[in-house]
Amino acid sequence: MGKFLKAGRVVVLLQGRHAGKKAVITKAFDDGSKARKFGHALVAGIERPFKKVTKKMSQKKIKNKLRCKAFVKFVNYNHMMPTRYTIPSEMSPATMVTDQQMTTSDGRKEARHFVQKL
């Protein structure tokens, strides 16, 4: 069986706080790493999407409604379900978030803000 959990694959998270949310694999670790000895992936997704905006809303309210919240985390392969969709290679999912950023809290925050701006 071929490797299908590559960078750019859209997945649905099944467990934990982000269960049911869609995410994109940015880097896959099939054989695990020193810290996590199981197959896992670094994913980036949207925790809270945009809300509906109508014509009669004020500019302040529209600005608040158009905010979304992103998340970046390591997820075990058992806790995600791949979909048939992938994002275009022009978006370069491997450069969205790196595993070096995930080592510090400032790096995680910076990565999350970068994903939010996409």
C-alpha positions in Angstrom: 0.0 0.0 0.0 1.4 3.4 -1.0 1.9 6.4 1.3 -1.2 8.6 1.0 -0.8 10.8 4.1 1.5 13.3 2.5 1.8 17.1 2.9 -1.2 18.8 1.4 -3.8 16.1 2.2 -7.0 17.3 3.8 -8.0 15.3 6.9 -10.8 15.3 9.4 -9.7 15.0 13.1 -11.6 12.4 15.1 -10.4 12.8 18.7 -9.9 15.5 21.2 -10.7 19.2 21.3 -10.7 19.6 17.5 -12.8 16.5 16.7 -14.8 17.0 13.5 -12.6 19.9 12.3 -10.8 19.8 9.0 -7.1 20.3 8.8 -4.3 20.0 6.3 -1.2 17.9 6.8 1.9 20.1 6.6 4.5 17.4 7.5 4.1 13.7 8.0 6.2 11.5 10.3 5.5 7.9 9.3 8.1 6.3 11.5 7.6 8.6 14.4 10.2 10.8 16.0 12.3 10.8 19.2 9.6 12.6 21.2 6.6 10.8 19.6 7.4 7.2 18.9 4.3 6.6 16.7 3.2 7.7 13.3 1.9 11.2 13.4 1.6 14.4 11.4 1.9 18.1 11.9 -1.5 19.6 10.9 -2.9 23.1 10.5 -6.6 23.8 10.5 -9.4 26.2 11.3 -10.8 26.0 14.8 -13.5 28.6 14.4 -14.5 29.7 10.8 -16.0 33.0 9.7 -19.6 33.8 10.7 -22.5 35.0 8.5 -22.5 38.7 7.6 -25.6 40.6 6.5 -26.0 44.0 4.8 -27.5 45.8 7.9 -24.5 45.0 10.2 -22.2 47.8 11.2 -18.5 47.8 10.1 -17.4 47.0 13.6 -19.7 43.9 13.8 -18.6 42.8 10.3 -15.0 43.0 11.3 -15.6 40.9 14.4 -17.6 38.3 12.4 -14.9 37.9 9.8 -12.3 36.8 12.2 -11.4 33.1 12.2 -9.2 31.1 14.6 -6.6 28.6 13.4 -4.8 25.8 15.2 -1.5 24.0 14.6 -0.7 20.7 16.3 0.8 17.2 16.1 -1.8 14.5 15.6 -1.5 10.7 15.8 -2.5 8.9 12.5 -5.1 6.9 14.4 -6.9 10.2 15.2 -7.4 11.5 11.7 -9.4 10.4 8.7 -8.0 11.3 5.3 -10.3 12.7 2.7 -9.9 12.5 -1.1 -9.0 16.2 -1.3 -5.6 17.8 -1.4 -4.7 21.5 -1.5 -2.8 22.8 -4.6 1.0 22.4 -4.6 1.3 26.2 -5.3 0.2 26.8 -1.7 3.2 24.7 -0.6 1.8 23.1 2.6 5.3 22.0 3.7 6.3 25.7 4.3 3.2 26.7 6.2 4.5 25.3 9.5 7.7 23.6 10.4 8.4 21.2 13.3 11.2 23.6 14.6 8.5 26.2 15.2 6.5 23.8 17.4 9.3 23.5 20.0 8.7 26.9 21.6 5.4 28.6 22.6 6.4 31.7 20.6 7.0 29.6 17.5 3.6 27.9 17.9 1.9 31.3 18.2 3.8 32.6 15.1 2.8 29.5 13.1 -0.8 29.9 14.1 -0.9 33.5 13.1 0.7 32.7 9.7 -2.0 30.0 9.1 -4.8 32.4 10.1 -3.6 34.9 7.5 -4.0 32.4 4.7 
